[in-house]
Amino acid sequence: MVAHLLRLKLTLLRNGLRRSPLQLVGLTIGGLYALVVVGTCVVALLWLGQAETGAAQTVVVLGGSAAVLGWGIIPVVASAADMTLDPARFNTSAIPMPQLLTGLALGGLIGIPGTATTIVALATVGTWSRGFVPALAALFGALLGVLTCIVLSKVVTTATAGLAASRRFKDVSAIAFMVPLILMGPLLAGVSQGMAGSAAFLPDFARRLSWTPVGAAWSVGGDFASGSPGQGVLKLLIAATTVALLGWCWKILLERALVTPPYAGSGRRRGRRLGLLGFLPATPAGAIAARSLTYWIRDPRYSGSLVVIPLLPVLFLFQGSQSGDFGTLAVTAPMTAFLLAWSISADVSYDNTAFALHLATGVRGVHDRLGRALACLAFALPVVVVLTVGQFIFTGGWEGLPCQLGLSLGILFTGLGLASVVSARYAVAVPLPGDSPFKKPPGNVAQTMAVQFGGMGILVLLVLPDVALLIARSVTGNELFGWINLVVGPTLGLALLAAGVLLGGKWLDARGPELLAQLGVNK
């Protein structure tokens, strides 16, 4: 039965490549990339066979631990799990559980990730070929390490099968995966500084990892080679126990999954309260504001655009810590105000054909514009104020707060007014409802870019008075310009917001059906 499952995996893989030439091209490119990476790792591990035992032990343990963590995290976060032998397909098959577990585990070795991990793991035997016993211990450790990777991946994917079947989980995981990518620079710099500040950091870290389930298997050969067979035996037991416990967890989860397969449908829900619709005023603008706020919370196309907001101060703080000058924090609040305000410039485009409800119910354009602007303002205003005040907590110089706050609020209000006009006049290409926020949107991308960049240029012109007052204060050092900006910025911004809501509402009333037809093109 195990051999049959492996043949089934190979047959499905072969048929998939025959059916999809693009999949064959992708597999070829991935195979070439993996070949380069695996070749580099194998050469490095063989070269470590001539290096000092402690240094080789550090590299092998850290690399093996990273592999284990990668096998446990990446398949779920990146939605990259290999579901060729999906356990749900065997819920009507009377396959004995031990044989099913063995077949699925060995099937995980078939493919680029499994093959690459196995080859690199076996190369550690060459690292510890300093005697028969260390090499044999390294072989057992490598096999246990590979099994740990495979079984851990199966445990995680089986446990999250119900979540992974939902669109929301995939979108949230993709958004979460963006966070370390955005912070990659600060993270790498922090690790580099930590390593440079303590020469014993990595060896000590590897020594601690070697006693954990993620690193025990990879340290067995090194312990035997360094003359510590007792530690090697203990870590071999830790690695074997880890595989056994993971296998037991996988068995329990798989039995449950085969009895109750994951269901991706929404099903029936009990009646709920009105949510935000019950808190905001029962007016057209209030209802639209409540609906828009609900979208900001529940629609990943909206919430995904907000992931960069809390990371902006982190990036600027890191840049300031590197240069010793936290002046770059002054950009945080104005940039956040701009990003949040301009985010509703595609609000109607995100509605897509659901915008027909606004036309069918006879909602006035001004109420539509006002409700969407108030929904964004409900969370954008406190965020901008907090970031503006937070800047001076780090930099001091509180005398600059009025000018900076006036500029940020001016950009926020002005941007909302301009976005209210733009979204009423133009439909831009955005991901369709239900699609991933990272999916390439349909439609005329060139027009979308022209509308977006053109609107940003107009926004810069509209906030020139605020910028001029900021420059005047910086050049002259006269704080009066800052206080004037605190009055002019919000006042002018609110006036432009009101004008944008009125003009955008007028355009929406005049060309609502045309805008709906334009939205239908992107279906």
FIFIMI-269444 format. One line per field, with one value per residue (C-alpha): chain; z, y, x; residue in three letters. Coordinates in Angstrom, 3 decimals, decimal comma. Layout:
! FIFIMI-269444
unit	(A / ...)
c3	(Z / ...)
c2	(Y / ...)
c1	(X / ...)
code	(ALA / ...)
***
This chain:
! FIFIMI-269444
unit	(A / A / A / A / A / A / A / A / A / A / A / A / A / A / A / A / A / A / A / A / A / A / A / A / A / A / A / A / A / A / A / A / A / A / A / A / A / A / A / A / A / A / A / A / A / A / A / A / A / A / A / A / A / A / A / A / A / A / A / A / A / A / A / A / A / A / A / A / A / A / A / A / A / A / A / A / A / A / A / A / A / A / A / A / A / A / A / A / A / A / A / A / A / A / A / A / A / A / A / A / A / A / A / A / A / A / A / A / A / A / A / A / A / A / A / A / A / A / A / A / A / A / A / A / A / A / A / A / A / A / A / A / A / A / A / A / A / A / A / A / A / A / A / A / A / A / A / A / A / A / A / A / A / A / A / A / A / A / A / A / A / A / A / A / A / A / A / A / A / A / A / A / A / A / A / A / A / A / A / A / A / A / A / A / A / A / A / A / A / A / A / A / A / A / A / A / A / A / A / A / A / A / A / A / A / A / A / A / A / A / A / A / A / A / A / A / A / A / A / A / A / A / A / A / A / A / A / A / A / A / A / A / A / A / A / A / A / A / A / A / A / A / A / A / A / A / A / A / A / A / A / A / A / A / A / A / A / A / A / A / A / A / A / A / A / A / A / A / A / A / A / A / A / A / A / A / A / A / A / A / A / A / A / A / A / A / A / A / A / A / A / A / A / A / A / A / A / A / A / A / A / A / A / A / A / A / A / A / A / A / A / A / A / A / A / A / A / A / A / A / A / A / A / A / A / A / A / A / A / A / A / A / A / A / A / A / A / A / A / A / A / A / A / A / A / A / A / A / A / A / A / A / A / A / A / A / A / A / A / A / A / A / A / A / A / A / A / A / A / A / A / A / A / A / A / A / A / A / A / A / A / A / A / A / A / A / A / A / A / A / A / A / A / A / A / A / A / A / A / A / A / A / A / A / A / A / A / A / A / A / A / A / A / A / A / A / A / A / A / A / A / A / A / A / A / A / A / A / A / A / A / A / A / A / A / A / A / A / A / A / A / A / A / A / A / A / A / A / A / A / A / A / A / A / A / A / A / A / A / A / A / A / A / A / A / A / A / A / A / A / A / A / A / A / A / A / A / A / A / A / A / A / A / A / A / A / A / A / A / A / A / A / A / A / A / A / A / A / A / A / A / A / A / A / A / A / A / A / A / A / A / A / A / A / A / A / A / A / A / A / A / A / A)
c3	(0,000 / 0,771 / -2,622 / -4,253 / -2,641 / -3,836 / -7,387 / -7,179 / -6,188 / -9,102 / -11,546 / -10,465 / -10,703 / -14,169 / -15,463 / -14,093 / -15,973 / -19,196 / -18,849 / -18,043 / -19,992 / -17,728 / -14,715 / -16,448 / -17,116 / -13,513 / -12,247 / -14,532 / -13,338 / -9,716 / -10,220 / -11,681 / -8,827 / -6,274 / -8,003 / -7,563 / -3,918 / -3,088 / -4,875 / -2,937 / 0,378 / -0,340 / -1,278 / 1,845 / 4,093 / 2,594 / 3,043 / 6,699 / 7,115 / 7,193 / 9,524 / 13,289 / 15,010 / 16,901 / 13,811 / 11,775 / 14,578 / 14,686 / 10,941 / 10,739 / 13,759 / 12,671 / 9,091 / 10,118 / 12,630 / 9,976 / 7,645 / 10,281 / 11,002 / 7,286 / 6,724 / 9,539 / 8,638 / 4,909 / 3,601 / 5,656 / 5,443 / 1,744 / 0,893 / -0,668 / 0,793 / -1,648 / -1,708 / -4,459 / -1,935 / -0,078 / 2,942 / 2,304 / -0,871 / 1,209 / 3,553 / 1,712 / 1,385 / 3,884 / 4,077 / 7,424 / 9,297 / 9,724 / 5,996 / 5,131 / 7,444 / 6,048 / 2,449 / 2,942 / 4,809 / 2,156 / -0,514 / 1,006 / -0,106 / -3,741 / -5,104 / -5,161 / -1,455 / -0,124 / -2,445 / -1,814 / 1,956 / 1,878 / -0,239 / 1,899 / 5,098 / 3,868 / 2,993 / 6,732 / 6,817 / 4,768 / 7,298 / 10,115 / 8,183 / 10,749 / 11,858 / 11,376 / 14,529 / 13,945 / 10,317 / 11,337 / 14,045 / 11,525 / 9,153 / 11,822 / 12,792 / 9,169 / 8,654 / 11,864 / 10,848 / 7,451 / 9,078 / 11,533 / 8,634 / 6,727 / 9,660 / 11,140 / 7,798 / 7,708 / 11,275 / 10,596 / 7,256 / 8,612 / 11,701 / 9,627 / 6,773 / 7,815 / 8,039 / 4,872 / 2,938 / 3,602 / 1,517 / 4,630 / 6,081 / 2,821 / 2,573 / 6,212 / 5,901 / 2,763 / 4,532 / 7,574 / 5,290 / 4,053 / 7,498 / 7,757 / 4,100 / 4,780 / 7,924 / 6,275 / 6,339 / 10,074 / 10,938 / 9,016 / 10,365 / 13,926 / 13,554 / 11,997 / 14,820 / 17,400 / 15,777 / 15,499 / 19,091 / 20,470 / 18,820 / 20,890 / 19,979 / 17,199 / 18,863 / 22,092 / 20,211 / 18,291 / 21,528 / 23,019 / 19,868 / 19,881 / 22,978 / 21,419 / 19,097 / 16,084 / 16,455 / 18,318 / 15,244 / 13,522 / 16,411 / 16,922 / 14,522 / 15,930 / 19,492 / 18,581 / 16,593 / 19,502 / 21,970 / 23,703 / 22,846 / 25,922 / 24,709 / 21,232 / 22,503 / 24,543 / 21,554 / 19,374 / 21,859 / 21,808 / 18,010 / 17,943 / 20,599 / 18,604 / 15,489 / 17,524 / 19,173 / 15,862 / 14,279 / 17,082 / 16,716 / 12,963 / 13,429 / 15,731 / 13,401 / 10,308 / 11,879 / 12,722 / 9,248 / 7,549 / 9,625 / 9,305 / 6,179 / 6,067 / 4,546 / 2,873 / 2,556 / 4,679 / 5,934 / 7,864 / 10,560 / 13,427 / 13,347 / 14,499 / 15,609 / 13,171 / 14,188 / 13,190 / 11,523 / 14,994 / 16,425 / 13,747 / 12,968 / 10,915 / 8,036 / 4,471 / 5,258 / 8,551 / 6,897 / 4,190 / 6,815 / 8,780 / 5,653 / 4,649 / 8,115 / 7,950 / 4,652 / 6,186 / 8,901 / 6,965 / 3,359 / 2,964 / -0,080 / 2,301 / 5,400 / 3,328 / 2,315 / 5,993 / 6,883 / 5,967 / 8,268 / 11,650 / 9,998 / 8,770 / 12,195 / 12,741 / 9,496 / 10,189 / 13,781 / 12,498 / 9,967 / 12,708 / 15,016 / 12,251 / 11,458 / 14,948 / 13,577 / 14,130 / 11,891 / 9,322 / 11,725 / 10,565 / 7,356 / 9,150 / 9,991 / 6,670 / 4,669 / 6,735 / 6,259 / 2,512 / 2,290 / 4,382 / 2,615 / -0,872 / -0,025 / -0,715 / -4,224 / -5,457 / -3,063 / -5,743 / -7,818 / -4,860 / -4,677 / -8,301 / -9,435 / -5,847 / -6,428 / -8,247 / -4,824 / -4,248 / -7,555 / -7,076 / -3,615 / -4,757 / -2,395 / -3,072 / -4,240 / -1,435 / 1,182 / -0,539 / -0,594 / 2,992 / 4,389 / 2,768 / 3,883 / 7,474 / 7,611 / 6,681 / 8,963 / 11,932 / 12,230 / 10,124 / 12,317 / 15,612 / 13,827 / 12,293 / 15,582 / 17,525 / 14,984 / 14,938 / 18,729 / 18,894 / 16,645 / 19,252 / 22,038 / 20,328 / 18,883 / 21,432 / 20,157 / 21,015 / 19,565 / 16,123 / 17,008 / 15,876 / 12,418 / 11,942 / 13,163 / 10,877 / 7,882 / 8,630 / 9,220 / 6,126 / 3,999 / 5,527 / 4,982 / 1,558 / 0,428 / 1,477 / -0,475 / -3,608 / -3,326 / -3,050 / -6,433 / -8,133 / -7,121 / -8,379 / -11,793 / -12,596 / -12,145 / -11,676 / -11,940 / -8,532 / -7,397 / -7,704 / -4,612 / -3,143 / -4,853 / -3,054 / -2,406 / -4,172 / -7,319 / -10,496 / -11,161 / -14,511 / -16,623 / -18,093 / -15,799 / -17,751 / -17,103 / -13,449 / -13,103 / -14,871 / -12,577 / -9,423 / -10,199 / -11,657 / -8,495 / -6,326 / -8,306 / -7,782 / -4,064 / -3,834 / -5,417 / -3,037 / 0,103 / -1,110 / 1,370 / 4,274 / 2,897 / 2,352 / 5,989 / 7,108 / 4,989 / 6,269 / 9,865 / 9,162 / 7,391 / 9,690 / 12,958 / 13,707 / 15,584 / 14,490 / 11,112 / 12,907 / 14,769 / 11,564 / 9,892 / 12,721 / 11,790 / 8,021 / 7,432 / 9,011 / 7,946 / 4,316 / 4,396 / 5,789 / 3,182 / 0,403 / 1,959 / 1,913 / -1,664 / -2,695 / -1,108 / -2,845 / -6,241 / -6,034 / -5,013 / -7,927 / -10,397 / -8,869 / -9,292 / -12,883 / -14,120 / -11,714 / -14,442 / -16,608 / -13,648 / -12,987 / -16,617 / -16,324 / -13,246 / -15,121 / -17,576 / -14,815 / -13,960)
c2	(0,000 / 2,384 / 1,668 / 2,225 / 5,666 / 6,607 / 5,472 / 7,477 / 10,577 / 10,137 / 9,483 / 12,571 / 14,679 / 13,335 / 13,829 / 17,349 / 18,224 / 16,741 / 18,624 / 22,018 / 23,152 / 26,197 / 23,904 / 22,033 / 25,302 / 26,354 / 23,014 / 23,277 / 26,775 / 25,764 / 22,667 / 24,666 / 27,158 / 24,350 / 22,656 / 25,749 / 26,181 / 22,486 / 22,337 / 25,359 / 23,898 / 20,489 / 22,011 / 24,181 / 21,225 / 19,096 / 21,974 / 22,224 / 18,721 / 20,357 / 23,181 / 23,377 / 21,183 / 24,011 / 26,182 / 23,268 / 22,377 / 25,959 / 26,107 / 22,689 / 23,240 / 26,728 / 25,631 / 22,508 / 24,426 / 26,997 / 24,173 / 22,675 / 26,043 / 26,717 / 23,416 / 24,287 / 27,894 / 28,511 / 25,966 / 27,597 / 31,268 / 31,167 / 28,677 / 26,511 / 23,109 / 20,176 / 18,812 / 16,209 / 13,483 / 15,448 / 13,355 / 14,405 / 12,302 / 9,132 / 9,605 / 6,852 / 4,511 / 1,715 / 2,255 / 1,239 / 4,296 / 3,203 / 2,586 / 5,844 / 7,821 / 6,149 / 6,651 / 10,325 / 10,976 / 9,347 / 11,060 / 14,360 / 13,553 / 13,469 / 16,960 / 19,735 / 20,762 / 17,199 / 16,064 / 19,179 / 18,892 / 15,204 / 15,776 / 18,653 / 16,707 / 13,695 / 16,010 / 16,554 / 12,996 / 14,326 / 17,130 / 14,621 / 11,994 / 12,317 / 8,764 / 5,907 / 6,570 / 10,353 / 9,703 / 6,992 / 9,248 / 12,092 / 9,756 / 8,864 / 12,534 / 13,592 / 11,013 / 12,090 / 15,730 / 15,139 / 13,168 / 16,015 / 18,473 / 16,304 / 15,265 / 18,782 / 20,107 / 17,461 / 18,241 / 21,961 / 21,631 / 19,008 / 21,098 / 24,202 / 22,435 / 23,880 / 27,387 / 27,081 / 26,197 / 29,663 / 32,712 / 34,887 / 32,699 / 32,761 / 36,535 / 37,124 / 34,769 / 36,590 / 39,932 / 38,588 / 37,267 / 40,835 / 42,114 / 40,403 / 41,272 / 44,975 / 44,813 / 42,711 / 45,568 / 46,339 / 42,635 / 41,801 / 44,862 / 43,980 / 40,418 / 41,637 / 44,108 / 41,431 / 39,076 / 41,772 / 42,842 / 39,374 / 36,980 / 34,110 / 34,860 / 32,305 / 29,412 / 29,963 / 30,228 / 27,023 / 25,274 / 26,161 / 25,133 / 21,763 / 20,795 / 21,710 / 19,585 / 21,747 / 21,403 / 18,163 / 15,930 / 18,179 / 18,235 / 14,476 / 14,029 / 17,044 / 15,801 / 12,427 / 14,154 / 16,462 / 13,588 / 13,964 / 10,723 / 10,999 / 14,288 / 12,821 / 9,878 / 12,178 / 14,438 / 11,418 / 10,407 / 13,953 / 13,863 / 10,406 / 11,446 / 14,567 / 12,532 / 10,095 / 12,873 / 14,672 / 11,384 / 10,789 / 14,319 / 13,840 / 10,532 / 12,141 / 15,108 / 12,910 / 10,603 / 13,614 / 15,121 / 11,870 / 11,702 / 15,396 / 16,823 / 20,618 / 22,509 / 25,844 / 26,916 / 29,638 / 27,608 / 29,162 / 31,642 / 32,573 / 35,987 / 38,664 / 42,209 / 45,050 / 45,663 / 49,098 / 49,829 / 49,806 / 52,302 / 54,986 / 57,360 / 55,916 / 58,300 / 57,627 / 58,938 / 57,033 / 53,762 / 54,145 / 55,011 / 51,862 / 49,707 / 51,224 / 50,673 / 47,054 / 46,701 / 48,211 / 45,565 / 42,478 / 42,965 / 42,050 / 44,316 / 47,242 / 45,946 / 44,708 / 48,276 / 49,250 / 46,782 / 49,293 / 52,031 / 50,698 / 49,700 / 53,211 / 54,547 / 51,358 / 51,868 / 55,558 / 54,813 / 52,241 / 54,707 / 57,302 / 54,863 / 54,125 / 57,773 / 59,185 / 61,702 / 61,058 / 63,935 / 61,476 / 60,766 / 64,073 / 62,301 / 59,609 / 61,498 / 63,414 / 60,240 / 58,271 / 61,023 / 60,905 / 57,081 / 56,839 / 59,702 / 58,506 / 54,948 / 55,831 / 57,101 / 53,599 / 53,047 / 52,758 / 50,532 / 48,153 / 47,996 / 46,816 / 45,914 / 46,114 / 49,871 / 49,265 / 49,092 / 52,759 / 53,670 / 51,421 / 52,836 / 56,434 / 57,402 / 60,968 / 61,370 / 63,777 / 61,234 / 58,543 / 60,763 / 61,953 / 58,457 / 57,034 / 60,004 / 59,818 / 56,078 / 56,647 / 59,674 / 57,632 / 55,777 / 57,948 / 61,050 / 59,433 / 57,567 / 60,761 / 62,674 / 59,881 / 59,612 / 63,391 / 63,615 / 60,447 / 62,021 / 64,654 / 62,074 / 60,784 / 64,000 / 66,597 / 70,148 / 70,381 / 73,876 / 72,279 / 70,311 / 72,938 / 73,256 / 69,524 / 68,802 / 71,474 / 70,011 / 66,432 / 67,311 / 69,516 / 66,636 / 64,243 / 66,468 / 67,678 / 64,158 / 62,901 / 65,701 / 65,042 / 61,261 / 61,837 / 63,580 / 61,100 / 57,977 / 59,570 / 60,304 / 57,430 / 53,670 / 52,139 / 48,545 / 46,832 / 43,178 / 41,957 / 41,201 / 37,879 / 37,963 / 38,123 / 41,697 / 40,753 / 39,451 / 41,375 / 43,445 / 43,332 / 46,418 / 49,225 / 49,438 / 52,397 / 54,433 / 53,443 / 54,643 / 57,907 / 58,575 / 57,720 / 59,725 / 62,604 / 62,803 / 62,703 / 65,624 / 67,673 / 66,865 / 68,212 / 71,482 / 71,761 / 71,431 / 73,909 / 76,602 / 74,199 / 73,251 / 76,915 / 77,742 / 74,776 / 75,991 / 79,549 / 78,372 / 76,236 / 79,069 / 81,950 / 80,041 / 82,092 / 79,890 / 82,136 / 80,401 / 77,095 / 78,331 / 79,847 / 76,461 / 74,795 / 77,024 / 77,218 / 73,530 / 72,016 / 74,941 / 74,826 / 71,027 / 70,925 / 73,455 / 71,322 / 68,219 / 69,837 / 71,018 / 67,538 / 65,884 / 68,315 / 68,137 / 64,374 / 63,944 / 66,108 / 64,056 / 60,837 / 61,944 / 63,011 / 59,975 / 57,142 / 54,744 / 55,457 / 54,774 / 51,486 / 50,483 / 51,334 / 49,120 / 46,241 / 46,197 / 44,923 / 41,917)
c1	(0,000 / 2,878 / 4,441 / 1,053 / 0,749 / 4,215 / 3,405 / 0,185 / 2,136 / 4,561 / 1,708 / -0,223 / 2,928 / 3,746 / 0,200 / 0,105 / 3,276 / 1,896 / -1,362 / 0,182 / 3,274 / 3,521 / 3,766 / 6,567 / 8,386 / 7,905 / 9,178 / 12,215 / 13,059 / 12,499 / 14,608 / 17,503 / 17,328 / 17,199 / 20,126 / 22,268 / 21,240 / 21,669 / 25,027 / 26,261 / 25,107 / 26,638 / 30,003 / 29,939 / 29,105 / 31,870 / 34,298 / 33,234 / 34,600 / 38,033 / 36,997 / 37,180 / 34,586 / 32,874 / 32,464 / 31,099 / 28,690 / 27,377 / 26,718 / 25,053 / 22,790 / 21,692 / 21,072 / 19,170 / 17,038 / 16,176 / 15,118 / 12,809 / 11,192 / 10,834 / 9,040 / 6,644 / 5,893 / 6,257 / 3,691 / 0,931 / 1,874 / 2,676 / -0,121 / 2,570 / 1,755 / 1,904 / -1,652 / -1,101 / -1,929 / -4,577 / -5,673 / -9,286 / -9,217 / -8,769 / -11,721 / -13,645 / -10,651 / -10,061 / -6,313 / -4,788 / -3,621 / 0,050 / 0,397 / -1,371 / 0,923 / 4,029 / 2,938 / 2,056 / 5,304 / 7,484 / 5,399 / 6,475 / 10,024 / 8,912 / 9,287 / 11,828 / 11,629 / 11,762 / 14,536 / 16,617 / 16,262 / 17,209 / 20,331 / 21,583 / 20,846 / 22,802 / 25,694 / 26,186 / 27,542 / 30,449 / 30,895 / 31,348 / 33,355 / 36,111 / 35,546 / 33,119 / 31,076 / 30,571 / 29,599 / 27,117 / 25,667 / 25,381 / 23,512 / 20,947 / 20,663 / 20,148 / 17,399 / 15,652 / 16,035 / 14,414 / 11,590 / 11,071 / 10,732 / 8,263 / 6,098 / 6,041 / 4,832 / 2,104 / 1,025 / 0,755 / -1,043 / -3,461 / -4,207 / -4,892 / -6,693 / -10,038 / -8,620 / -6,579 / -9,716 / -11,120 / -10,367 / -9,930 / -7,164 / -5,205 / -5,501 / -4,554 / -1,569 / -0,389 / -0,694 / 1,156 / 3,880 / 4,441 / 5,424 / 8,839 / 9,478 / 8,891 / 11,023 / 13,730 / 16,252 / 15,942 / 15,831 / 19,000 / 20,766 / 19,776 / 21,016 / 24,270 / 24,843 / 24,106 / 26,567 / 29,220 / 28,695 / 29,183 / 31,579 / 30,157 / 26,546 / 26,092 / 27,960 / 26,052 / 22,758 / 23,516 / 24,457 / 21,066 / 19,202 / 20,944 / 18,958 / 15,619 / 13,440 / 14,343 / 18,109 / 18,794 / 18,966 / 21,499 / 23,937 / 24,334 / 27,254 / 29,080 / 28,785 / 30,303 / 33,055 / 33,921 / 34,227 / 30,858 / 29,032 / 26,812 / 25,348 / 25,027 / 22,970 / 20,715 / 20,109 / 19,447 / 16,755 / 15,340 / 15,169 / 13,561 / 11,034 / 10,221 / 9,470 / 7,361 / 5,325 / 4,818 / 3,737 / 1,249 / -0,166 / -0,407 / -2,243 / -4,831 / -5,333 / -5,522 / -8,110 / -10,232 / -9,763 / -10,806 / -13,981 / -14,881 / -13,228 / -12,767 / -15,663 / -15,037 / -18,674 / -20,107 / -23,076 / -25,927 / -25,256 / -27,418 / -28,968 / -26,617 / -27,017 / -26,633 / -23,032 / -21,798 / -25,133 / -26,688 / -24,181 / -24,007 / -26,896 / -29,767 / -29,146 / -27,954 / -24,470 / -24,383 / -25,405 / -22,766 / -20,135 / -21,053 / -20,882 / -17,533 / -16,063 / -17,240 / -15,380 / -12,247 / -12,378 / -13,497 / -12,381 / -8,686 / -8,450 / -8,956 / -7,170 / -4,231 / -3,436 / -3,141 / -0,395 / 2,314 / 0,937 / 2,188 / 5,476 / 6,312 / 7,405 / 9,406 / 11,318 / 11,978 / 12,999 / 15,449 / 16,849 / 17,215 / 18,981 / 21,486 / 22,222 / 21,743 / 19,222 / 15,513 / 14,504 / 13,174 / 10,310 / 8,842 / 7,796 / 5,788 / 2,579 / 2,230 / 2,943 / 0,421 / -2,169 / -1,625 / -1,796 / -4,960 / -6,739 / -5,865 / -6,953 / -10,616 / -9,831 / -10,743 / -13,647 / -16,336 / -14,062 / -13,763 / -17,579 / -17,655 / -21,187 / -22,483 / -22,460 / -25,760 / -27,441 / -26,629 / -28,198 / -31,243 / -32,028 / -31,666 / -28,851 / -27,769 / -24,204 / -23,312 / -24,396 / -22,326 / -19,246 / -19,731 / -20,265 / -17,141 / -15,017 / -16,283 / -15,578 / -11,932 / -11,697 / -12,948 / -9,643 / -7,326 / -7,700 / -6,567 / -3,760 / -2,378 / -2,617 / -0,895 / 1,942 / 2,408 / 2,656 / 4,751 / 7,367 / 8,189 / 8,380 / 11,530 / 12,913 / 11,873 / 11,428 / 7,747 / 7,620 / 7,370 / 4,213 / 1,662 / 3,208 / 3,591 / 0,066 / -1,376 / 0,444 / -0,631 / -4,278 / -4,297 / -3,014 / -5,557 / -8,613 / -7,497 / -6,696 / -10,115 / -11,796 / -9,778 / -10,268 / -14,032 / -13,932 / -11,590 / -13,534 / -16,755 / -15,297 / -12,942 / -13,066 / -9,632 / -8,401 / -8,514 / -8,799 / -12,367 / -14,506 / -13,440 / -10,044 / -6,735 / -5,545 / -2,296 / -3,929 / -3,156 / -6,291 / -8,056 / -8,677 / -6,612 / -3,595 / -2,159 / -5,315 / -5,219 / -1,628 / -2,453 / -5,424 / -3,488 / -0,353 / -2,352 / -4,445 / -1,324 / 0,144 / -3,020 / -2,932 / 0,614 / -0,569 / -3,524 / -1,362 / 1,262 / 0,055 / 0,684 / 4,086 / 4,980 / 4,203 / 6,316 / 9,242 / 8,804 / 8,979 / 12,051 / 13,892 / 13,003 / 12,691 / 9,561 / 7,079 / 4,227 / 4,238 / 3,726 / 0,669 / -0,689 / -0,234 / -2,166 / -5,128 / -4,695 / -3,965 / -7,115 / -9,329 / -8,277 / -8,357 / -11,909 / -13,031 / -11,526 / -13,071 / -16,512 / -15,966 / -14,799 / -17,831 / -20,211 / -18,484 / -18,010 / -21,642 / -22,786 / -20,723 / -22,009 / -25,611 / -24,958 / -23,032 / -23,826 / -25,065 / -22,008 / -19,731 / -21,544 / -21,086 / -17,398 / -17,145 / -18,768 / -15,864 / -13,571 / -15,759)
code	(MET / VAL / ALA / HIS / LEU / LEU / ARG / LEU / LYS / LEU / THR / LEU / LEU / ARG / ASN / GLY / LEU / ARG / ARG / SER / PRO / LEU / GLN / LEU / VAL / GLY / LEU / THR / ILE / GLY / GLY / LEU / TYR / ALA / LEU / VAL / VAL / VAL / GLY / THR / CYS / VAL / VAL / ALA / LEU / LEU / TRP / LEU / GLY / GLN / ALA / GLU / THR / GLY / ALA / ALA / GLN / THR / VAL / VAL / VAL / LEU / GLY / GLY / SER / ALA / ALA / VAL / LEU / GLY / TRP / GLY / ILE / ILE / PRO / VAL / VAL / ALA / SER / ALA / ALA / ASP / MET / THR / LEU / ASP / PRO / ALA / ARG / PHE / ASN / THR / SER / ALA / ILE / PRO / MET / PRO / GLN / LEU / LEU / THR / GLY / LEU / ALA / LEU / GLY / GLY / LEU / ILE / GLY / ILE / PRO / GLY / THR / ALA / THR / THR / ILE / VAL / ALA / LEU / ALA / THR / VAL / GLY / THR / TRP / SER / ARG / GLY / PHE / VAL / PRO / ALA / LEU / ALA / ALA / LEU / PHE / GLY / ALA / LEU / LEU / GLY / VAL / LEU / THR / CYS / ILE / VAL / LEU / SER / LYS / VAL / VAL / THR / THR / ALA / THR / ALA / GLY / LEU / ALA / ALA / SER / ARG / ARG / PHE / LYS / ASP / VAL / SER / ALA / ILE / ALA / PHE / MET / VAL / PRO / LEU / ILE / LEU / MET / GLY / PRO / LEU / LEU / ALA / GLY / VAL / SER / GLN / GLY / MET / ALA / GLY / SER / ALA / ALA / PHE / LEU / PRO / ASP / PHE / ALA / ARG / ARG / LEU / SER / TRP / THR / PRO / VAL / GLY / ALA / ALA / TRP / SER / VAL / GLY / GLY / ASP / PHE / ALA / SER / GLY / SER / PRO / GLY / GLN / GLY / VAL / LEU / LYS / LEU / LEU / ILE / ALA / ALA / THR / THR / VAL / ALA / LEU / LEU / GLY / TRP / CYS / TRP / LYS / ILE / LEU / LEU / GLU / ARG / ALA / LEU / VAL / THR / PRO / PRO / TYR / ALA / GLY / SER / GLY / ARG / ARG / ARG / GLY / ARG / ARG / LEU / GLY / LEU / LEU / GLY / PHE / LEU / PRO / ALA / THR / PRO / ALA / GLY / ALA / ILE / ALA / ALA / ARG / SER / LEU / THR / TYR / TRP / ILE / ARG / ASP / PRO / ARG / TYR / SER / GLY / SER / LEU / VAL / VAL / ILE / PRO / LEU / LEU / PRO / VAL / LEU / PHE / LEU / PHE / GLN / GLY / SER / GLN / SER / GLY / ASP / PHE / GLY / THR / LEU / ALA / VAL / THR / ALA / PRO / MET / THR / ALA / PHE / LEU / LEU / ALA / TRP / SER / ILE / SER / ALA / ASP / VAL / SER / TYR / ASP / ASN / THR / ALA / PHE / ALA / LEU / HIS / LEU / ALA / THR / GLY / VAL / ARG / GLY / VAL / HIS / ASP / ARG / LEU / GLY / ARG / ALA / LEU / ALA / CYS / LEU / ALA / PHE / ALA / LEU / PRO / VAL / VAL / VAL / VAL / LEU / THR / VAL / GLY / GLN / PHE / ILE / PHE / THR / GLY / GLY / TRP / GLU / GLY / LEU / PRO / CYS / GLN / LEU / GLY / LEU / SER / LEU / GLY / ILE / LEU / PHE / THR / GLY / LEU / GLY / LEU / ALA / SER / VAL / VAL / SER / ALA / ARG / TYR / ALA / VAL / ALA / VAL / PRO / LEU / PRO / GLY / ASP / SER / PRO / PHE / LYS / LYS / PRO / PRO / GLY / ASN / VAL / ALA / GLN / THR / MET / ALA / VAL / GLN / PHE / GLY / GLY / MET / GLY / ILE / LEU / VAL / LEU / LEU / VAL / LEU / PRO / ASP / VAL / ALA / LEU / LEU / ILE / ALA / ARG / SER / VAL / THR / GLY / ASN / GLU / LEU / PHE / GLY / TRP / ILE / ASN / LEU / VAL / VAL / GLY / PRO / THR / LEU / GLY / LEU / ALA / LEU / LEU / ALA / ALA / GLY / VAL / LEU / LEU / GLY / GLY / LYS / TRP / LEU / ASP / ALA / ARG / GLY / PRO / GLU / LEU / LEU / ALA / GLN / LEU / GLY / VAL / ASN / LYS)
***
